[in-house]
Amino acid sequence: MSFKLKFSPTVRSKDFSPSTLHQKDKSPTTNKIIILDCSNFHLKQRSVFIPLEKKLSEAVQEQRKNIEIPHDIFGYAGRTKFSIVIDQEIDISCPNWETTHKDNIEHYTKLSLLSVHRFLEVYRDQDSEKSFHIIPLVETDLFPFTFVLIDEDFNEVKNSVITKPLPHTMLFDRAVQRETEIINNIQKSLKDGTPIPIYKDLLNSARNYIWRGKYRLVPVEANTAFESFVPDTIYRLDPTFNSSKLLKLNLYDKVIKLQEILSAKLINSGNSSVNWFTTAPAGWKTVSQPELKSWYDNCYLLRNEVIHQGYNGVTKEDASKAYEAALDAINYINYVESLISS
């Protein structure tokens, strides 16, 4: 008889934060959470426990949907349990199956980490809630972790459990529930291999630099995110647009081109066009649309000071403004694009 392998690590993650956090011990409760199938990233539902550390970091404990602690970069305030099904059969009728099982743990660990990273990547992209898990997981982040053989009904095979525990304290609580639309979008992205746009990774990186206190890098990453977003949107709106021509345009001209394409699409769909610029006496168009002007003033110009003038005086407030300005500009353009199909 052959069985599939299940890998259950507890990781430093708050992407699946609990809905509430209690100070006292509480009996474990069973809750539904998503399980990954490493072979094709299909999602299945199963009841598992969601463990959390009883002893939090020094940050204030909060009772709400997500536990958001701005300086808790590594997610020390919480732990999330992932159960990953590796689609690999093991024949326990073979005399040496246990040895083979143990010898392949390193391979299973790496495979599982790849799956968790892919899932978290899609989860961050699809979920509207804040997510802290920016830093990639490594093997030392997994504790304790358990390898066990399971049958097709997810029943554990007797004497097949291999556990590598590390000392820590946990309590149990409910998993956060996500809307059906979000779960469906996660499933779809995992199944069809949808890549995450690079501008989203850059925005996450910019936010991470704020948490780490590397403030001068924030406007650089945030502005690069916007620079990546603009041509990406142009190609999405007009897949036939000449890529060679677009590469020759500077950012200023790309934004103007995006305005032209969006306006044409809006008019064709019965909406009003957009006008993001005013023309100065010398003929140079200046940004006037509020979100785009904020990006230009608070992000673009600050980025230029850092890159071209070696400016090293970026404060946390400056960095936060730069990040928010780039994010608001991107969200504004996405909103305008959404009007085309509305």
C-alpha positions as CSV (number, residue, x, y, z in Angstrom):
1,M,0.0,0.0,0.0
2,S,1.3,3.5,-0.8
3,F,0.6,6.8,0.9
4,K,1.1,10.5,0.3
5,L,3.3,12.6,2.5
6,K,2.0,15.5,4.6
7,F,4.4,18.2,5.9
8,S,3.1,20.4,8.8
9,P,5.4,23.3,9.7
10,T,4.6,26.1,12.0
11,V,6.0,29.2,10.5
12,R,6.7,32.8,11.5
13,S,3.9,34.3,9.6
14,K,0.9,36.5,10.3
15,D,-0.7,36.2,6.9
16,F,-3.4,34.0,8.6
17,S,-3.7,36.0,11.8
18,P,-6.3,35.0,14.4
19,S,-9.5,36.9,14.7
20,T,-8.9,37.4,18.5
21,L,-6.0,36.8,20.8
22,H,-6.4,35.7,24.4
23,Q,-4.2,36.2,27.4
24,K,-5.1,32.9,29.1
25,D,-4.6,29.3,28.1
26,K,-7.4,28.0,25.9
27,S,-8.3,24.5,24.8
28,P,-7.5,23.8,21.2
29,T,-10.4,24.3,18.8
30,T,-10.5,22.8,15.3
31,N,-10.9,25.2,12.4
32,K,-10.7,25.2,8.6
33,I,-7.7,26.4,6.8
34,I,-6.3,26.1,3.3
35,I,-4.1,23.1,2.5
36,L,-1.6,23.2,-0.3
37,D,-1.1,20.4,-2.8
38,C,2.5,20.8,-3.8
39,S,2.1,19.0,-7.1
40,N,-0.2,21.5,-8.7
41,F,-1.0,24.1,-6.0
42,H,-4.7,23.1,-5.9
43,L,-6.4,24.1,-2.7
44,K,-8.3,21.8,-0.4
45,Q,-10.2,22.3,2.8
46,R,-9.3,20.5,6.0
47,S,-9.7,21.1,9.7
48,V,-6.4,21.9,11.5
49,F,-5.2,23.8,14.5
50,I,-3.9,27.3,14.3
51,P,-1.1,27.7,16.9
52,L,0.1,31.1,18.2
53,E,2.7,32.0,20.7
54,K,1.4,32.8,24.1
55,K,4.2,35.2,24.8
56,L,4.1,38.0,22.4
57,S,6.7,40.6,21.5
58,E,6.8,43.8,23.5
59,A,4.2,45.4,21.2
60,V,0.7,46.1,22.4
61,Q,-1.7,43.1,22.0
62,E,-4.8,43.8,20.1
63,Q,-8.2,42.2,19.7
64,R,-9.3,42.5,16.1
65,K,-9.5,40.8,12.8
66,N,-5.7,41.0,12.1
67,I,-3.0,41.6,14.7
68,E,-1.1,44.5,13.2
69,I,2.1,45.4,14.9
70,P,4.2,47.8,12.7
71,H,7.6,47.0,14.1
72,D,7.0,43.2,14.3
73,I,9.0,42.7,11.1
74,F,9.6,38.9,11.5
75,G,6.1,38.0,12.8
76,Y,7.2,37.1,16.3
77,A,3.8,38.0,17.7
78,G,2.2,35.0,15.9
79,R,2.6,31.6,14.4
80,T,0.6,30.1,11.5
81,K,0.3,26.4,10.9
82,F,0.5,25.2,7.3
83,S,-0.4,21.6,6.4
84,I,1.1,20.8,3.0
85,V,0.3,17.7,1.0
86,I,3.2,16.5,-1.1
87,D,1.8,14.4,-4.0
88,Q,4.4,11.6,-3.7
89,E,3.5,8.0,-3.0
90,I,5.5,6.0,-0.5
91,D,5.1,2.2,-0.5
92,I,5.2,1.1,3.1
93,S,5.3,-2.6,2.1
94,C,9.0,-2.0,1.1
95,P,11.4,-3.1,3.9
96,N,13.3,0.2,3.9
97,W,10.5,2.6,3.5
98,E,11.2,4.3,6.9
99,T,14.8,4.9,6.0
100,T,13.8,6.4,2.6
101,H,11.2,8.5,4.3
102,K,13.7,10.0,6.7
103,D,16.5,10.4,4.1
104,N,14.2,12.6,1.9
105,I,13.1,15.0,4.6
106,E,15.5,17.8,3.3
107,H,14.0,17.4,-0.2
108,Y,10.4,17.5,1.2
109,T,11.3,20.6,3.3
110,K,12.5,22.5,0.3
111,L,9.5,21.5,-1.8
112,S,7.2,22.6,0.9
113,L,8.9,25.9,1.3
114,L,8.5,26.6,-2.4
115,S,4.7,25.9,-2.1
116,V,4.3,28.0,1.0
117,H,6.1,30.9,-0.6
118,R,3.9,30.7,-3.7
119,F,0.8,30.5,-1.6
120,L,1.8,33.5,0.5
121,E,2.7,35.4,-2.7
122,V,-0.8,34.9,-4.1
123,Y,-2.4,35.4,-0.7
124,R,-0.8,38.9,-0.3
125,D,-1.8,39.8,-3.8
126,Q,-5.5,38.8,-3.5
127,D,-6.3,39.6,0.1
128,S,-7.2,43.2,1.0
129,E,-5.9,42.8,4.6
130,K,-2.4,43.9,5.5
131,S,0.2,41.1,5.4
132,F,3.5,41.2,7.1
133,H,5.2,38.2,5.6
134,I,7.6,39.9,3.3
135,I,10.8,38.2,4.2
136,P,11.1,34.7,2.6
137,L,10.9,31.8,4.9
138,V,14.0,29.6,5.5
139,E,14.2,26.2,7.2
140,T,15.1,27.7,10.5
141,D,11.8,29.5,10.6
142,L,9.9,26.2,10.7
143,F,9.4,24.9,14.2
144,P,8.2,22.5,15.2
145,F,7.6,20.6,12.0
146,T,6.2,17.2,11.4
147,F,6.4,14.7,8.5
148,V,3.7,12.1,8.3
149,L,2.3,9.7,5.8
150,I,-1.5,10.1,5.0
151,D,-3.9,8.1,3.0
152,E,-6.3,9.6,0.4
153,D,-8.7,10.6,3.2
154,F,-6.0,12.5,5.1
155,N,-5.8,9.8,7.8
156,E,-2.3,9.6,9.3
157,V,-0.5,6.3,9.0
158,K,0.5,4.7,12.2
159,N,4.2,4.9,13.1
160,S,5.0,7.3,10.2
161,V,5.3,10.5,12.1
162,I,8.6,12.3,12.3
163,T,8.6,15.4,14.4
164,K,11.4,18.0,15.0
165,P,10.2,20.2,17.9
166,L,11.8,23.3,19.3
167,P,11.0,24.8,22.7
168,H,8.3,27.4,22.5
169,T,4.9,28.2,24.0
170,M,1.6,28.2,22.0
171,L,-2.0,28.8,22.4
172,F,-4.8,28.1,20.0
173,D,-7.5,30.3,18.5
174,R,-9.7,30.7,15.5
175,A,-8.4,31.2,12.0
176,V,-9.5,34.4,10.2
177,Q,-12.2,33.8,7.7
178,R,-11.8,35.3,4.2
179,E,-14.5,36.1,1.7
180,T,-15.4,33.5,-0.9
181,E,-14.2,35.8,-3.7
182,I,-10.8,36.1,-2.2
183,I,-10.4,32.4,-1.7
184,N,-11.6,31.8,-5.3
185,N,-9.1,34.3,-6.6
186,I,-6.3,32.6,-4.6
187,Q,-7.3,29.2,-6.0
188,K,-7.5,30.6,-9.5
189,S,-4.1,32.2,-9.3
190,L,-2.4,29.1,-7.9
191,K,-4.0,26.9,-10.5
192,D,-3.2,28.9,-13.6
193,G,0.3,30.1,-12.3
194,T,-0.6,33.8,-12.6
195,P,2.6,35.8,-11.9
196,I,2.5,38.6,-9.4
197,P,3.2,42.0,-11.0
198,I,6.7,43.3,-10.1
199,Y,5.3,46.6,-9.0
200,K,3.5,44.9,-6.1
201,D,6.8,43.2,-5.0
202,L,8.5,46.6,-5.2
203,L,5.7,48.2,-3.0
204,N,6.1,45.4,-0.5
205,S,9.8,46.0,-0.5
206,A,9.3,49.7,0.1
207,R,7.0,49.1,3.0
208,N,9.5,46.6,4.4
209,Y,12.2,49.3,4.3
210,I,10.0,51.5,6.4
211,W,9.8,48.8,9.0
212,R,13.5,48.2,8.9
213,G,14.3,51.9,9.2
214,K,16.1,52.1,5.8
215,Y,14.1,55.2,4.9
216,R,16.2,56.6,2.0
217,L,15.5,53.3,0.0
218,V,11.7,53.7,0.3
219,P,11.2,56.5,-2.3
220,V,13.6,54.6,-4.6
221,E,11.5,51.3,-4.4
222,A,8.2,53.1,-4.4
223,N,8.9,55.2,-7.4
224,T,10.3,52.2,-9.3
225,A,7.1,50.4,-8.5
226,F,5.2,53.3,-10.2
227,E,7.6,53.3,-13.1
228,S,6.9,49.6,-13.6
229,F,3.2,49.9,-13.2
230,V,2.7,52.5,-15.9
231,P,4.0,50.5,-18.9
232,D,2.4,47.4,-17.4
233,T,-1.0,49.2,-17.5
234,I,-0.3,50.5,-21.1
235,Y,0.3,46.9,-22.3
236,R,-2.7,45.6,-20.5
237,L,-5.0,48.3,-22.0
238,D,-3.4,48.0,-25.5
239,P,-1.6,44.7,-26.0
240,T,-0.7,45.7,-29.5
241,F,1.2,48.8,-28.4
242,N,4.8,48.9,-29.9
243,S,7.1,47.8,-27.1
244,S,10.2,49.3,-28.8
245,K,8.5,52.6,-29.0
246,L,7.5,52.5,-25.4
247,L,11.0,51.7,-24.2
248,K,12.3,54.9,-25.8
249,L,9.8,57.1,-23.9
250,N,10.8,58.6,-20.5
251,L,8.5,58.3,-17.6
252,Y,6.9,61.7,-18.2
253,D,6.0,60.7,-21.8
254,K,4.8,57.2,-20.6
255,V,2.3,58.8,-18.2
256,I,1.1,61.1,-20.9
257,K,0.6,58.1,-23.2
258,L,-1.2,56.2,-20.5
259,Q,-3.6,59.2,-20.1
260,E,-4.3,59.2,-23.9
261,I,-5.0,55.4,-24.0
262,L,-7.2,55.5,-20.9
263,S,-9.1,58.5,-22.2
264,A,-9.8,56.8,-25.5
265,K,-11.0,53.7,-23.7
266,L,-13.2,55.7,-21.3
267,I,-14.8,57.6,-24.2
268,N,-15.5,54.4,-26.1
269,S,-17.2,53.0,-23.0
270,G,-19.4,56.0,-22.5
271,N,-17.3,57.7,-19.8
272,S,-15.6,61.1,-19.7
273,S,-11.9,61.3,-20.5
274,V,-9.2,62.2,-18.0
275,N,-6.8,65.1,-18.0
276,W,-3.9,64.8,-15.6
277,F,-1.8,67.8,-16.8
278,T,-2.0,71.5,-17.3
279,T,0.1,73.3,-19.9
280,A,2.5,75.9,-18.7
281,P,3.3,79.1,-20.8
282,A,6.5,77.4,-22.1
283,G,4.4,74.4,-23.4
284,W,5.7,71.9,-20.7
285,K,2.8,70.0,-19.2
286,T,2.7,69.8,-15.4
287,V,0.9,67.3,-13.3
288,S,-2.3,68.6,-11.8
289,Q,-4.3,65.5,-10.9
290,P,-4.2,65.3,-7.1
291,E,-2.9,61.7,-6.6
292,L,-0.4,61.9,-9.4
293,K,0.8,65.4,-8.2
294,S,1.3,63.9,-4.7
295,W,3.3,61.1,-6.2
296,Y,5.4,63.6,-8.2
297,D,6.0,65.9,-5.2
298,N,6.5,63.3,-2.4
299,C,8.0,60.3,-4.2
300,Y,9.5,61.1,-7.6
301,L,11.3,64.3,-6.5
302,L,12.6,62.7,-3.3
303,R,13.8,59.7,-5.2
304,N,15.7,62.0,-7.6
305,E,17.4,63.7,-4.6
306,V,18.5,60.3,-3.2
307,I,19.7,58.9,-6.5
308,H,21.2,62.0,-8.2
309,Q,22.2,64.1,-5.3
310,G,23.2,61.5,-2.6
311,Y,20.6,62.9,-0.2
312,N,20.7,60.9,3.1
313,G,18.3,62.9,5.2
314,V,15.1,60.9,4.4
315,T,13.0,60.7,7.6
316,K,10.4,58.1,8.5
317,E,7.7,60.6,7.7
318,D,9.2,61.4,4.3
319,A,9.5,57.7,3.6
320,S,5.9,57.0,4.6
321,K,4.6,59.9,2.4
322,A,6.6,58.6,-0.6
323,Y,5.2,55.1,-0.2
324,E,1.6,56.3,0.3
325,A,1.9,58.7,-2.6
326,A,3.1,56.0,-5.0
327,L,0.4,53.6,-3.7
328,D,-2.3,56.2,-4.0
329,A,-1.3,57.1,-7.6
330,I,-1.4,53.4,-8.6
331,N,-4.7,52.9,-6.9
332,Y,-6.1,55.9,-8.6
333,I,-5.1,54.7,-12.1
334,N,-6.5,51.2,-11.3
335,Y,-9.8,52.9,-10.3
336,V,-9.9,54.9,-13.6
337,E,-9.3,51.7,-15.5
338,S,-12.1,49.9,-13.7
339,L,-14.5,52.5,-15.0
340,I,-14.0,51.2,-18.5
341,S,-15.8,48.0,-17.9
342,S,-18.3,49.4,-15.4
